[in-house]
Amino acid sequence: MGQPAEKTVFTAADYLAWEPAQLDRHEYLDGEVFAMAGADDRHVTVAMNIAFALRQHLGGSPCRTYMSDMRLFVAAANSYFYPDVLVTCSALDQASPLVKTEPKLIVEVLSPSTAAYDRGPKFSHYRSLPSLQEYVLIDLDTRSTDGYRKGTDGLWVLHPFARGEPVELASVALTLPAEKLFADVVEA
């Protein structure tokens, strides 16, 4: 999460009209607009690795994989986000070319400046999405992954994957070897 772009309070409609004309992407959180920080090589490579694996795995299905330029609306938080990777199998989302609202899986690649936000407030907002089944956080420095899955009781359960372990994405029935997830990523 970056710094507030301006102190001006935006409505969601104002944000949607204003944001496409900006050079940088911005997230919208219930009236406040935040500039998104750029990502480094490792971040982009891991996001691409998982997005490509998901796209290949889900080919021919009604599910679609999107990367960080696709906007996600979380109605309960009156907020728009740009997840690193999201998967949706929703017909409503397929009909909406600019904004998705019903993700099944969200993946965030952690950076030192956003890790606490991604684990805390952002996850809290994402949990309000009825369609969301799995939230995955990838730590570049430790090469570990935390997967949170919503159980049938509605509770979120942590499924940690240590360095070198394959990552199981239960929501889409994909097991991704660590070597594939971190392919071409240089150690820090």
C-alpha positions in Angstrom: 0.0 0.0 0.0 1.4 3.4 -1.0 0.8 6.8 0.5 -2.5 8.7 -0.1 -2.4 10.3 -3.5 -4.5 13.2 -2.3 -6.5 14.1 0.9 -9.5 14.8 -1.3 -12.4 12.4 -0.6 -13.5 10.6 -3.8 -16.7 8.8 -4.4 -16.4 5.5 -6.1 -17.8 7.0 -9.3 -15.2 9.9 -9.1 -12.4 7.3 -8.7 -13.6 5.2 -11.6 -13.7 8.4 -13.9 -10.4 9.8 -12.6 -8.2 6.7 -12.4 -8.0 5.6 -16.1 -6.4 9.0 -17.0 -3.6 8.6 -14.4 -0.1 7.4 -15.3 0.1 5.2 -12.2 -2.4 2.8 -10.8 -4.3 3.7 -7.6 -6.4 1.6 -5.2 -9.6 3.1 -3.7 -10.5 2.5 -0.1 -13.9 4.0 0.9 -13.2 7.5 -0.2 -9.4 7.6 -0.2 -7.1 7.0 -3.1 -3.6 5.4 -2.7 -0.9 5.3 -5.4 0.4 1.8 -6.0 4.2 1.3 -5.7 6.0 -0.3 -8.5 7.2 -3.9 -8.2 10.7 -5.3 -8.5 11.9 -8.1 -10.9 11.4 -10.9 -8.3 7.9 -9.8 -7.5 6.8 -9.6 -11.2 8.5 -12.9 -12.1 6.7 -14.8 -9.3 3.4 -13.2 -10.1 3.9 -14.2 -13.8 4.9 -17.7 -12.9 1.8 -18.4 -10.8 -0.5 -16.6 -13.3 0.9 -18.6 -16.3 0.6 -21.9 -14.3 -3.0 -21.0 -13.4 -3.9 -20.0 -17.0 -2.5 -23.2 -18.4 -4.1 -25.3 -15.8 -7.6 -23.6 -16.2 -7.5 -23.5 -20.0 -10.8 -24.8 -21.4 -12.7 -24.1 -18.2 -15.0 -21.2 -17.4 -12.3 -19.8 -15.0 -10.1 -16.9 -16.0 -6.8 -15.8 -14.5 -5.9 -12.1 -14.3 -2.8 -10.2 -13.2 -2.2 -6.9 -11.5 -3.9 -4.6 -14.1 -7.3 -6.0 -13.4 -9.4 -4.1 -10.9 -11.3 -5.9 -8.1 -14.3 -4.3 -6.4 -15.0 -5.3 -2.8 -18.5 -4.0 -2.2 -18.6 -4.5 1.6 -15.5 -2.3 1.9 -16.5 0.1 -0.8 -13.1 -0.4 -2.3 -11.2 -1.2 -5.5 -8.0 -3.2 -5.4 -5.4 -4.5 -7.9 -4.4 -8.0 -6.7 -1.2 -9.5 -8.1 -3.2 -12.5 -9.4 -6.9 -13.4 -9.2 -9.0 -16.2 -10.6 -12.7 -15.9 -11.2 -15.1 -18.5 -12.6 -18.0 -16.2 -12.6 -20.2 -15.5 -15.6 -20.9 -12.0 -14.1 -17.2 -11.4 -14.1 -16.8 -12.6 -17.7 -19.4 -10.1 -18.7 -17.5 -7.2 -17.0 -14.3 -6.2 -18.9 -13.0 -3.6 -16.5 -13.9 -4.8 -13.0 -14.2 -8.2 -11.3 -16.3 -8.8 -8.2 -16.4 -12.6 -7.7 -12.9 -14.0 -7.4 -12.4 -17.6 -6.3 -8.7 -17.2 -5.6 -6.5 -14.2 -4.9 -2.7 -14.2 -4.8 -0.5 -11.4 -3.4 3.3 -11.4 -3.6 4.6 -9.8 -0.5 7.0 -6.9 -0.4 8.5 -5.3 2.7 6.3 -2.2 2.3 3.0 -4.0 1.8 3.3 -7.3 3.8 1.6 -6.2 7.0 -1.2 -4.5 5.0 -1.7 -7.6 2.8 -1.8 -9.9 5.8 -4.1 -7.7 7.8 -6.5 -5.0 6.5 -6.5 -6.1 2.9 -7.2 -9.8 3.9 -10.0 -8.5 6.1 -11.6 -6.7 3.1 -11.1 -9.7 0.9 -12.7 -12.1 3.4 -16.0 -10.1 2.9 -16.2 -11.5 -0.7 -18.7 -14.4 -0.6 -17.1 -16.0 -3.7 -13.5 -16.1 -2.3 -12.3 -19.6 -1.3 -8.6 -19.1 -1.1 -6.1 -16.3 -0.4 -2.4 -16.9 -1.0 0.5 -14.8 0.2 4.0 -15.5 -1.3 7.0 -14.3 0.6 9.9 -13.7 -1.7 12.6 -13.4 0.9 11.8 -16.7 2.7 10.4 -18.4 -0.4 7.5 -19.6 1.7 3.8 -19.4 1.0 0.8 -19.0 3.3 -2.5 -20.2 1.9 -5.7 -19.3 3.7 -8.7 -21.4 2.8 -12.3 -20.9 3.8 -13.8 -24.0 5.3 -17.4 -25.2 5.0 -18.0 -23.5 8.4 -16.9 -20.2 7.0 -13.7 -20.0 9.0 -10.4 -19.3 7.3 -7.6 -21.8 8.0 -3.9 -21.3 7.4 -2.1 -23.8 5.2 1.6 -22.9 5.3 4.1 -24.1 2.7 7.8 -23.9 3.6 10.7 -23.2 1.3 11.0 -26.0 -1.3 7.5 -27.4 -0.7 4.9 -27.5 -3.5 2.1 -25.0 -3.1 -1.4 -26.6 -3.1 -4.1 -24.3 -4.5 -7.2 -26.3 -3.4 -9.7 -23.8 -4.9 -8.5 -24.6 -8.4 -7.1 -28.1 -7.8 -3.5 -27.2 -8.7 -0.3 -28.2 -7.0 2.6 -26.0 -8.1 6.1 -27.1 -7.4 8.3 -24.6 -5.7 10.8 -24.8 -8.6 8.1 -23.7 -11.0 6.7 -20.9 -8.7 10.2 -19.4 -8.1 11.6 -20.2 -11.6 14.0 -17.5 -12.8 13.9 -15.6 -9.5 17.3 -14.6 -8.1 17.9 -15.0 -4.4 18.0 -11.6 -2.6 
